[in-house]
């Protein structure tokens, strides 16, 4: 088990042979060329140019290269990490592509580490404020039926572990989290529009206004009509 106290940012390539280990530091992998197969107790992913991946400390994983490859690796000592981080499989959007570019520039800087330290602190802060892909998916699709298997597939988690991970991350089960978003949107529509119950129920993905009303009463203890009257009165 490897351990160190200084941030290390460098390019690395991996062999086609399977290797298994864990380390006492966090590690962020940014693909530059090729792909890497990574297997953890709960995930099986193929890391390519479209994603980046964070491995928490003491996280057993097996990996091998699938082709000719190069990765930018950021090794993050414990003192820079929030408590109890989890693995993070994240799309390489503009923000993370910019972070990768800045890390590449800092990896060439041999004169000082202050900028790399600041950049690493920014990255670790993203662990706490960045939604996971499955949570982003929920916020975009909460009007539709969402299965646990769908969320697990997005995160590349096994479904049983996904449920445990989700509750640890949000404090709620996926079902309760989705209901909370839906309920908040229902309240927003009741307060900010004059839409009928039929239109609101359709907007929220309910079969009809009766099912919407029953659902709303279950959570709020009063009908949506009464909620609107009390909040607009």
C-alpha positions as CSV (number, residue, x, y, z in Angstrom):
1,X,0.0,0.0,0.0
2,X,1.5,3.3,-1.1
3,X,1.6,6.5,0.9
4,X,3.0,10.0,0.5
5,X,2.4,13.6,1.7
6,X,3.1,15.7,-1.4
7,X,0.8,16.3,-4.4
8,X,2.1,14.6,-7.5
9,X,0.9,15.4,-11.0
10,X,2.4,13.6,-14.0
11,X,1.7,11.6,-17.2
12,X,1.6,7.8,-16.9
13,X,1.0,4.9,-19.2
14,X,-0.3,1.5,-18.2
15,X,0.3,-2.1,-19.4
16,X,-2.2,-4.6,-20.7
17,X,-1.7,-6.9,-17.7
18,X,-4.1,-6.8,-14.8
19,X,-2.8,-5.1,-11.7
20,X,-4.6,-4.7,-8.3
21,X,-3.8,-2.4,-5.4
22,X,-5.0,0.4,-3.2
23,X,-3.2,3.5,-1.9
24,X,-3.4,5.8,1.1
25,X,-4.1,8.8,-1.1
26,X,-6.8,9.9,-3.6
27,X,-6.1,9.7,-7.3
28,X,-7.7,11.5,-10.2
29,X,-7.2,10.1,-13.7
30,X,-7.6,12.2,-16.8
31,X,-7.3,10.3,-20.1
32,X,-5.1,11.8,-22.8
33,X,-4.9,8.9,-25.1
34,X,-6.4,5.4,-25.2
35,X,-8.5,3.7,-22.5
36,X,-8.2,1.9,-19.2
37,X,-10.4,-0.8,-17.8
38,X,-11.0,-0.3,-14.0
39,X,-12.8,-2.8,-11.8
40,X,-13.7,-2.0,-8.2
41,X,-15.9,-4.1,-5.9
42,X,-19.0,-2.1,-7.2
43,X,-18.0,-0.8,-10.6
44,X,-16.7,-1.9,-14.0
45,X,-15.8,1.0,-16.3
46,X,-13.9,1.7,-19.4
47,X,-12.2,5.0,-18.9
48,X,-11.7,6.9,-22.1
49,X,-11.4,10.5,-23.4
50,X,-15.1,11.2,-22.6
51,X,-14.7,10.8,-18.8
52,X,-12.4,11.4,-15.9
53,X,-12.3,9.2,-12.8
54,X,-11.5,9.7,-9.1
55,X,-10.3,6.8,-6.9
56,X,-10.6,7.4,-3.1
57,X,-7.9,6.4,-0.6
58,X,-7.9,2.7,0.5
59,X,-10.1,1.8,-2.5
60,X,-9.2,-1.7,-3.8
61,X,-9.2,-1.7,-7.6
62,X,-8.0,-3.8,-10.5
63,X,-6.9,-2.1,-13.8
64,X,-5.3,-2.8,-17.2
65,X,-4.8,-0.9,-20.4
66,X,-7.0,-1.8,-23.4
67,X,-4.8,-0.1,-26.0
68,X,-1.9,2.3,-26.3
69,X,-2.5,4.9,-23.6
70,X,-1.5,8.0,-21.7
71,X,-3.1,9.5,-18.6
72,X,-2.6,12.6,-16.6
73,X,-2.6,11.5,-13.0
74,X,-3.1,13.7,-9.9
75,X,-2.2,11.9,-6.6
76,X,-3.8,13.8,-3.7
77,X,-2.6,13.3,-0.1
78,X,-5.1,12.7,2.6
79,X,-4.7,16.2,4.1
80,X,-6.1,17.8,1.0
81,X,-9.2,15.5,0.8
82,X,-12.6,15.9,2.4
83,X,-13.6,13.2,4.8
84,X,-15.1,10.0,3.3
85,X,-14.9,10.6,-0.5
86,X,-16.4,8.1,-2.9
87,X,-15.4,7.2,-6.4
88,X,-16.5,9.7,-9.0
89,X,-17.0,8.8,-12.7
90,X,-17.5,12.2,-14.3
91,X,-18.1,13.3,-18.0
92,X,-15.2,15.3,-19.4
93,X,-17.2,18.6,-19.9
94,X,-15.8,22.0,-20.4
95,X,-15.0,22.5,-16.7
96,X,-13.1,19.3,-16.3
97,X,-11.3,19.7,-19.6
98,X,-10.1,23.2,-18.4
99,X,-9.0,21.6,-15.1
100,X,-7.1,19.0,-17.1
101,X,-5.4,21.7,-19.2
102,X,-4.3,23.6,-16.1
103,X,-3.0,20.5,-14.4
104,X,-0.9,19.7,-17.5
105,X,0.6,23.2,-17.4
106,X,1.4,22.9,-13.7
107,X,2.9,19.4,-14.2
108,X,5.6,21.1,-16.3
109,X,6.3,23.8,-13.7
110,X,9.4,22.7,-11.7
111,X,9.9,26.0,-9.9
112,X,7.2,25.9,-7.3
113,X,4.1,24.0,-6.2
114,X,1.8,26.7,-4.8
115,X,-0.3,26.9,-8.0
116,X,-0.7,23.1,-8.1
117,X,-1.7,23.1,-4.4
118,X,-4.3,25.8,-5.1
119,X,-5.6,23.9,-8.1
120,X,-5.8,20.7,-6.1
121,X,-7.8,22.4,-3.4
122,X,-10.2,23.7,-6.0
123,X,-10.6,20.1,-7.4
124,X,-11.2,18.5,-4.1
125,X,-13.8,21.2,-3.3
126,X,-15.6,20.1,-6.5
127,X,-16.2,16.7,-4.8
128,X,-18.6,18.4,-2.4
129,X,-20.4,20.7,-4.8
130,X,-20.5,18.7,-8.1
131,X,-23.5,16.5,-8.7
132,X,-22.8,13.0,-9.7
133,X,-24.1,12.1,-13.2
134,X,-27.0,10.1,-11.8
135,X,-28.1,13.0,-9.7
136,X,-27.9,15.3,-12.7
137,X,-30.0,12.8,-14.6
138,X,-32.7,12.9,-11.9
139,X,-32.9,16.7,-12.0
140,X,-33.4,16.5,-15.8
141,X,-35.8,13.5,-15.9
142,X,-37.7,13.6,-12.6
143,X,-41.0,14.0,-14.5
144,X,-40.4,10.5,-15.9
145,X,-40.3,7.1,-14.2
146,X,-36.7,6.4,-13.1
147,X,-35.5,3.0,-12.1
148,X,-32.7,2.3,-9.7
149,X,-31.1,0.2,-12.4
150,X,-30.9,3.2,-14.7
151,X,-29.1,5.3,-12.0
152,X,-26.7,2.4,-11.3
153,X,-25.9,2.0,-15.0
154,X,-25.1,5.8,-15.2
155,X,-22.7,5.5,-12.3
156,X,-21.4,2.1,-13.4
157,X,-22.4,0.7,-10.0
158,X,-24.1,-2.5,-9.1
159,X,-27.7,-1.6,-8.2
160,X,-27.5,-2.8,-4.6
161,X,-24.4,-0.7,-3.9
162,X,-25.9,2.2,-5.9
163,X,-28.8,2.5,-3.4
164,X,-26.4,2.5,-0.4
165,X,-24.1,5.0,-2.1
166,X,-26.9,7.3,-3.0
167,X,-28.3,7.5,0.5
168,X,-24.8,8.1,1.9
169,X,-24.3,10.9,-0.6
170,X,-27.7,12.7,-0.4
171,X,-29.2,11.5,2.9
172,X,-32.2,10.0,1.1
173,X,-33.1,7.0,-0.9
174,X,-33.3,7.5,-4.7
175,X,-37.1,7.2,-4.5
176,X,-37.4,9.9,-1.7
177,X,-34.9,12.2,-3.5
178,X,-36.9,12.1,-6.7
179,X,-40.2,12.7,-4.8
180,X,-38.6,15.7,-3.1
181,X,-37.7,17.3,-6.4
182,X,-41.1,16.6,-7.8
183,X,-42.8,18.0,-4.8
184,X,-40.8,21.2,-4.9
185,X,-41.6,21.6,-8.6
186,X,-45.3,21.0,-7.8
187,X,-45.2,23.8,-5.2
188,X,-43.5,26.1,-7.5
189,X,-46.1,25.6,-10.2
190,X,-49.0,26.0,-7.7
191,X,-47.5,29.2,-6.4
192,X,-46.3,30.8,-9.6
193,X,-49.0,29.8,-12.2
194,X,-52.7,29.7,-12.6
195,X,-52.5,26.3,-14.3
196,X,-55.3,23.8,-13.7
197,X,-54.6,20.7,-11.7
198,X,-54.8,18.7,-14.9
199,X,-52.1,20.8,-16.6
200,X,-49.8,20.6,-13.5
201,X,-50.3,16.9,-13.2
202,X,-49.3,16.5,-16.9
203,X,-46.3,18.7,-16.4
204,X,-45.1,16.5,-13.5
205,X,-45.7,13.3,-15.4
206,X,-48.8,12.0,-13.6
207,X,-51.4,10.0,-15.4
208,X,-54.2,12.3,-14.3
209,X,-55.0,15.0,-11.8
210,X,-56.5,12.5,-9.3
211,X,-53.3,10.6,-9.0
212,X,-51.4,13.9,-8.6
213,X,-53.8,15.0,-5.9
214,X,-53.5,11.7,-4.0
215,X,-49.7,11.9,-4.2
216,X,-49.6,15.5,-3.0
217,X,-51.9,14.8,0.0
218,X,-49.6,11.9,0.9
219,X,-46.6,14.2,1.3
220,X,-48.2,17.5,2.4
221,X,-51.3,16.4,4.3
222,X,-53.5,18.7,2.2
223,X,-54.7,18.9,-1.3
224,X,-52.8,20.9,-4.0
225,X,-55.9,23.2,-4.4
226,X,-55.9,24.0,-0.7
227,X,-52.1,24.5,-0.7
228,X,-52.5,27.0,-3.5
229,X,-55.3,28.8,-1.7
230,X,-53.4,29.1,1.6
231,X,-50.2,30.3,-0.1
232,X,-51.9,32.8,-2.3
233,X,-54.2,34.1,0.3
